[in-house]
Amino acid sequence: MNMSKKKVYSGVRATGRLHLGNYLGAIKGMLELQDAYDCVFSVVDLHAITTPYDVKSLKESVRNVILDYLGAGLDPKKCLIEIQSKTPHADLAYLLSTIYPVARLEDLPTYKDKKAQHPKYVNMGLLYYPVLMAADILLYKAELVPVGIDQEPHLEVTREIARKFNGMFGETFPEPKRF
């Protein structure tokens, strides 16, 4: 990673084959970012299991996202391409969860929306999603996160966690901005 460039983190859920919407909404931007920033692009397979999924096809979905990243032009010489479950994201998320209130997570509009969409599949992972997202971002000390406005509440959780962590343990994490 280049320490002189701003750090960017972005991930795509491993929920099947990528499509034109994924390309236009995320990957096209990733291609531009990899030249100008210090980028980490992840296949967020742990996020994919917070809503109904097919156990048998998850591994194949992860593989396909990696192949689609490469096929679209992401260059491992210019950016880090990783699989979320193969790195210490979950370990950091657990540690961060010990300093963040459950009530705040329950009030998030994204949690309420997913809970309404999948009333028979409400689980701890779904509630925990924003803390795991915070760990994804903070693990790499990313300063910029290219997400849609719908993810802004999760990014605010990330900033809140960074502030609380920094207040308790000293300046460690930047407060990332939506990009």
N, C-alpha and C positions, 0 to 999 in steps of 0.2 A: 504494500500500500504506500502511496505517495503522501508523505506527511505535510507537504506544502499545499495540497489541494483540499478543498472542503470535502467532507465525507457525506456520502449519500447512501441510504439504505432503502431498498424496495423488495417486496416479495410478492409472489403469485401463489395462490392456493392450488394445491394439487388435487383438483376436482374433476379432471378429465382432460381431453385434448384442448389445447389453446385454439382460439378462433379469431376471426377478424376483429371482434370487439376487444379481445385481449391485446392484439397487435396495436390497434389504434389507441386504446386507452392506456396502455402501459409499455409494451415492448418498443414501440417506435420511439418513445421518449427515452427509454433506457439506452437505445443505440446512440442517441445524441449525448446523453450524460456521460457515457463511458469514456469519451474523449476529453471532457472538460473537468471531471470530478474524480475523486477517489471513491469508487462505487462497489457496493456489495449487493448482489442480486441473489435472492434466495427463493427456493421452492419451499413454501411454508406448509409442510405436510402435517405439522402438529395443529395448525389452525384448521386444516381440512377436516380433521376428525371431531370438530366441535359441533357439527351439524351432520345429519344422516349421510353415510358414505358406504361404499362397497368395499369391504375388507380385502377381497380378492384382487380388486383392481387398483388399490391405492399405490402399491409399489410400482405398477406399470405407469400410473398417472405421474408419479414423481419422475420416472425415467423419461416419459414423454415431454414433460415440461423442460427438463434439461436439454433434450434433443431439439425442442422448439426454440429455446433460448439460443442455442448454438446455430441452428438453421436460420434463424432470423438475423444473425450477425453479431451476437454478443461474443466478445473476444476475451477468453481467459487470460490473455496477456495484458489486457487493459482493465479488467474488472475481476472481482472475486465472485464466482458462482458457487453457491453452497446449498446444501440440503439442511433445513432447519434442525431436524431430529438428529443429525450427525455432529452437531456442535453443542456447546453448553448453554443454549438458549433456555431450556427448561430449568436448569440449575439456577441460573440468574433469576428467572421468573419466580421461582420458589422463594428466593431470598428477598426479592422486591415485594412479594405478596405479604411478607411479615411486617411491612411498614405501611401498608395501604388499606384503607377501610373497605369492608365488604359493602356497606350501605352505599357508598359512592358508586361502586360497580353496578349495583342493582338499580340505580337511578339513571343509568346511561340509556339514551334512546335506542342505541343499536342493540343493546341487550333486550330491551322490551320488544323491539321489532322481531328479532330472531325467536324470542320466546313465543310470540304470537304466531309466527310462521310455522314453528315446529313444536306445538304444545306437548307432544308426547316424547320429545327428545331434548328436554331441558336438562342440562347436566352442568357439573362444576366447570368443565372445560369451556363451556359457552360463557359462563360468568367470568371466568379467568382470562378469556381471550384478550382483553385490553392490557392485562399485566404481562402476558406472554408477548404481545406486540411491543410493549415498552422494553422488555428484555431484548427482543430482536434488534431494536433501534439502539438501545443504550450499550449493548454488548460491543458494538463497533464504534461507539461514541459519535454516531451520525449526527450531523448538524442540519441536514436537509432530508425531507422525506416526501417524495412525490406521491401524494394520495389525493383522492377526491374529497370534496367537502363533507361527504357522508362519514369519512373517517376522522374528521377533525375532533370529535369528542374523544376518540382513542388517543389521538396525538396530544390532546390536553392532559389526559391521564398520564401519558409519558412525561410530559413537562412537570406535572405535579409530583410524580414519583422521583424524578431527577432532583427537583428542589428539596424534597423531604430527605432523600438520601444524602445529598450534598450538605444539608444542614446538620445531619447527624454524624456524618463520617468525613466531611471535608470535601472540597471541590473535586469531583470525580467525573461527573457526566455533564455534557452540554444540554441545554434545553432546545430540542430540535424544532425546526419550523417546517410548516407545510410548504411544498414547493411545486 
